[in-house]
Amino acid sequence: DGGITQSPKYLFRKEGQNVTLSCEQNLNHDAMYWYRQDPGQGLRLIYYSQIVNDFQKGDIAEGYSVSREKKESFPLTVTSAQKNPTAFYLCASSVTGSLNIQYFGAGTRLSVL
Amino acid sequence: QQQVKQSPQSLIVQKGGISIINCAYENTAFDYFPWYQQFPGKGPALLIAIRPDVSEKKEGRFTISFNKSAKQFSLHIMDSQPGDSATYFCAQHKQGAQKLVFGQGTRLTINP
């Protein structure tokens, strides 16, 4: 089945710890995205990548880092600099082109211990 | 930062009724307006989308109405069903950009 796989489904972070969220897609999409979802605030863009080895900051990139070494993979690291990391994190992918139809994974819920 | 203002934040509709969610945008340089549906604990999924050169698009019970002069677009769900209970997001795509701007979301509850 083609799609986007996020893991783990639930993740817990201790104070001062970095954690990495996985996102893998087999849709052969060039572009990938990370969003943060908080209640009442919609989807806020953290980082996005249009091509391997290149990525751009979104609206709330502080305290996060990404890499794009393979077309299929776009991991997100929540660093200790992110003081309020508790949220639902969503990964998406799309083809590049005139429209931007994004397909989403099932999300990772991150909580702080 | 471009914004899409979505309203209402939450909506309760009786089964069989019409659900209406509105979005207003600030910039006219957008070429695509999708709506996403999200069930609890899941990622959003594309529901229906419209280009600004079209005033209305219908897919089954779901209709998007687009008012370019008012810079508004709306989602209408006819004959609303309990299975439609979800959070709905409008979004806009800026011409030439490789990202979407999302509204804040509307939590829709359909009472049986």
Boltz contact constraints between the chains, C-beta under 6 A:
constraints:
  - contact:
      token1: [A, 31]
      token2: [B, 98]
      max_distance: 6.0
  - contact:
      token1: [A, 42]
      token2: [B, 102]
      max_distance: 6.0
  - contact:
      token1: [A, 42]
      token2: [B, 103]
      max_distance: 6.0
  - contact:
      token1: [A, 42]
      token2: [B, 104]
      max_distance: 6.0
  - contact:
      token1: [A, 42]
      token2: [B, 105]
      max_distance: 6.0
  - contact:
      token1: [A, 43]
      token2: [B, 102]
      max_distance: 6.0
  - contact:
      token1: [A, 48]
      token2: [B, 99]
      max_distance: 6.0
  - contact:
      token1: [A, 50]
      token2: [B, 98]
      max_distance: 6.0
  - contact:
      token1: [A, 59]
      token2: [B, 1]
      max_distance: 6.0
  - contact:
      token1: [A, 90]
      token2: [B, 43]
      max_distance: 6.0
  - contact:
      token1: [A, 99]
      token2: [B, 32]
      max_distance: 6.0
  - contact:
      token1: [A, 100]
      token2: [B, 93]
      max_distance: 6.0
  - contact:
      token1: [A, 100]
      token2: [B, 100]
      max_distance: 6.0
  - contact:
      token1: [A, 101]
      token2: [B, 46]
      max_distance: 6.0
  - contact:
      token1: [A, 104]
      token2: [B, 43]
      max_distance: 6.0
  - contact:
      token1: [A, 104]
      token2: [B, 44]
      max_distance: 6.0
  - contact:
      token1: [A, 105]
      token2: [B, 43]
      max_distance: 6.0
  - contact:
      token1: [A, 106]
      token2: [B, 42]
      max_distance: 6.0
  - contact:
      token1: [A, 106]
      token2: [B, 43]
      max_distance: 6.0
  - contact:
      token1: [A, 107]
      token2: [B, 43]
      max_distance: 6.0
